[in-house]
Amino acid sequence: MEARDLEAYDDWLAEHMEELVAQFAGKVVAISEAGVAKVGDSEIEVYRWAREAGLRQPPLVLRVPTEQDFQSVL
């Protein structure tokens, strides 16, 4: 993944993190160019889906933090 791709994902995450936490806290999501492409319970599940889907560009896969995660950092 190139730096410009990572920057685009970073921008998308900054804009949508509150929505992700509200909808998918504690879940693993795959973010593609179009947004949330897959939601699962484990990284393995989501990576397996991405491989089988044959996506043009690999998605960004991350575990969505919970509200408690944010509070523990503060």
C-alpha positions as protocol buffer text, in pm:
chain_id: "A"
residue {
  index: 1
  type: MET
  ca { x: 0 y: 0 z: 0 }
}
residue {
  index: 2
  type: GLU
  ca { x: 137 y: 338 z: -98 }
}
residue {
  index: 3
  type: ALA
  ca { x: 166 y: 645 z: 122 }
}
residue {
  index: 4
  type: ARG
  ca { x: -112 y: 831 z: -61 }
}
residue {
  index: 5
  type: ASP
  ca { x: -345 y: 534 z: -4 }
}
residue {
  index: 6
  type: LEU
  ca { x: -266 y: 533 z: 367 }
}
residue {
  index: 7
  type: GLU
  ca { x: -326 y: 908 z: 382 }
}
residue {
  index: 8
  type: ALA
  ca { x: -667 y: 864 z: 217 }
}
residue {
  index: 9
  type: TYR
  ca { x: -759 y: 595 z: 472 }
}
residue {
  index: 10
  type: ASP
  ca { x: -636 y: 817 z: 754 }
}
residue {
  index: 11
  type: ASP
  ca { x: -855 y: 1104 z: 630 }
}
residue {
  index: 12
  type: TRP
  ca { x: -1155 y: 871 z: 598 }
}
residue {
  index: 13
  type: LEU
  ca { x: -1103 y: 734 z: 949 }
}
residue {
  index: 14
  type: ALA
  ca { x: -1072 y: 1082 z: 1100 }
}
residue {
  index: 15
  type: GLU
  ca { x: -1404 y: 1175 z: 941 }
}
residue {
  index: 16
  type: HIS
  ca { x: -1590 y: 853 z: 1028 }
}
residue {
  index: 17
  type: MET
  ca { x: -1439 y: 725 z: 1355 }
}
residue {
  index: 18
  type: GLU
  ca { x: -1738 y: 830 z: 1568 }
}
residue {
  index: 19
  type: GLU
  ca { x: -1973 y: 642 z: 1334 }
}
residue {
  index: 20
  type: LEU
  ca { x: -1750 y: 334 z: 1344 }
}
residue {
  index: 21
  type: VAL
  ca { x: -1740 y: 333 z: 1723 }
}
residue {
  index: 22
  type: ALA
  ca { x: -2117 y: 385 z: 1746 }
}
residue {
  index: 23
  type: GLN
  ca { x: -2193 y: 100 z: 1504 }
}
residue {
  index: 24
  type: PHE
  ca { x: -1903 y: -144 z: 1525 }
}
residue {
  index: 25
  type: ALA
  ca { x: -1720 y: -99 z: 1858 }
}
residue {
  index: 26
  type: GLY
  ca { x: -1501 y: -402 z: 1929 }
}
residue {
  index: 27
  type: LYS
  ca { x: -1556 y: -549 z: 1581 }
}
residue {
  index: 28
  type: VAL
  ca { x: -1301 y: -584 z: 1302 }
}
residue {
  index: 29
  type: VAL
  ca { x: -1376 y: -389 z: 984 }
}
residue {
  index: 30
  type: ALA
  ca { x: -1233 y: -378 z: 636 }
}
residue {
  index: 31
  type: ILE
  ca { x: -1231 y: -29 z: 490 }
}
residue {
  index: 32
  type: SER
  ca { x: -1218 y: -5 z: 111 }
}
residue {
  index: 33
  type: GLU
  ca { x: -1231 y: 290 z: -124 }
}
residue {
  index: 34
  type: ALA
  ca { x: -1610 y: 296 z: -82 }
}
residue {
  index: 35
  type: GLY
  ca { x: -1614 y: 275 z: 299 }
}
residue {
  index: 36
  type: VAL
  ca { x: -1689 y: -19 z: 528 }
}
residue {
  index: 37
  type: ALA
  ca { x: -1670 y: -330 z: 311 }
}
residue {
  index: 38
  type: LYS
  ca { x: -1685 y: -606 z: 572 }
}
residue {
  index: 39
  type: VAL
  ca { x: -1747 y: -640 z: 945 }
}
residue {
  index: 40
  type: GLY
  ca { x: -1633 y: -942 z: 1140 }
}
residue {
  index: 41
  type: ASP
  ca { x: -1535 y: -1071 z: 1480 }
}
residue {
  index: 42
  type: SER
  ca { x: -1169 y: -1141 z: 1404 }
}
residue {
  index: 43
  type: GLU
  ca { x: -889 y: -1019 z: 1185 }
}
residue {
  index: 44
  type: ILE
  ca { x: -855 y: -1368 z: 1035 }
}
residue {
  index: 45
  type: GLU
  ca { x: -1219 y: -1368 z: 928 }
}
residue {
  index: 46
  type: VAL
  ca { x: -1191 y: -1029 z: 760 }
}
residue {
  index: 47
  type: TYR
  ca { x: -856 y: -1098 z: 591 }
}
residue {
  index: 48
  type: ARG
  ca { x: -992 y: -1430 z: 461 }
}
residue {
  index: 49
  type: TRP
  ca { x: -1293 y: -1249 z: 318 }
}
residue {
  index: 50
  type: ALA
  ca { x: -1068 y: -988 z: 151 }
}
residue {
  index: 51
  type: ARG
  ca { x: -851 y: -1257 z: -8 }
}
residue {
  index: 52
  type: GLU
  ca { x: -1154 y: -1452 z: -135 }
}
residue {
  index: 53
  type: ALA
  ca { x: -1324 y: -1136 z: -264 }
}
residue {
  index: 54
  type: GLY
  ca { x: -1027 y: -1062 z: -490 }
}
residue {
  index: 55
  type: LEU
  ca { x: -1045 y: -690 z: -427 }
}
residue {
  index: 56
  type: ARG
  ca { x: -863 y: -459 z: -667 }
}
residue {
  index: 57
  type: GLN
  ca { x: -685 y: -292 z: -375 }
}
residue {
  index: 58
  type: PRO
  ca { x: -633 y: -451 z: -33 }
}
residue {
  index: 59
  type: PRO
  ca { x: -858 y: -296 z: 231 }
}
residue {
  index: 60
  type: LEU
  ca { x: -743 y: -139 z: 553 }
}
residue {
  index: 61
  type: VAL
  ca { x: -833 y: -384 z: 830 }
}
residue {
  index: 62
  type: LEU
  ca { x: -865 y: -266 z: 1188 }
}
residue {
  index: 63
  type: ARG
  ca { x: -1036 y: -345 z: 1514 }
}
residue {
  index: 64
  type: VAL
  ca { x: -1272 y: -60 z: 1601 }
}
residue {
  index: 65
  type: PRO
  ca { x: -1201 y: 79 z: 1947 }
}
residue {
  index: 66
  type: THR
  ca { x: -1471 y: 96 z: 2212 }
}
residue {
  index: 67
  type: GLU
  ca { x: -1566 y: 402 z: 2414 }
}
residue {
  index: 68
  type: GLN
  ca { x: -1371 y: 251 z: 2707 }
}
residue {
  index: 69
  type: ASP
  ca { x: -1061 y: 232 z: 2486 }
}
residue {
  index: 70
  type: PHE
  ca { x: -1077 y: 605 z: 2426 }
}
residue {
  index: 71
  type: GLN
  ca { x: -1136 y: 682 z: 2793 }
}
residue {
  index: 72
  type: SER
  ca { x: -843 y: 466 z: 2907 }
}
residue {
  index: 73
  type: VAL
  ca { x: -608 y: 670 z: 2688 }
}
residue {
  index: 74
  type: LEU
  ca { x: -720 y: 1000 z: 2839 }
}
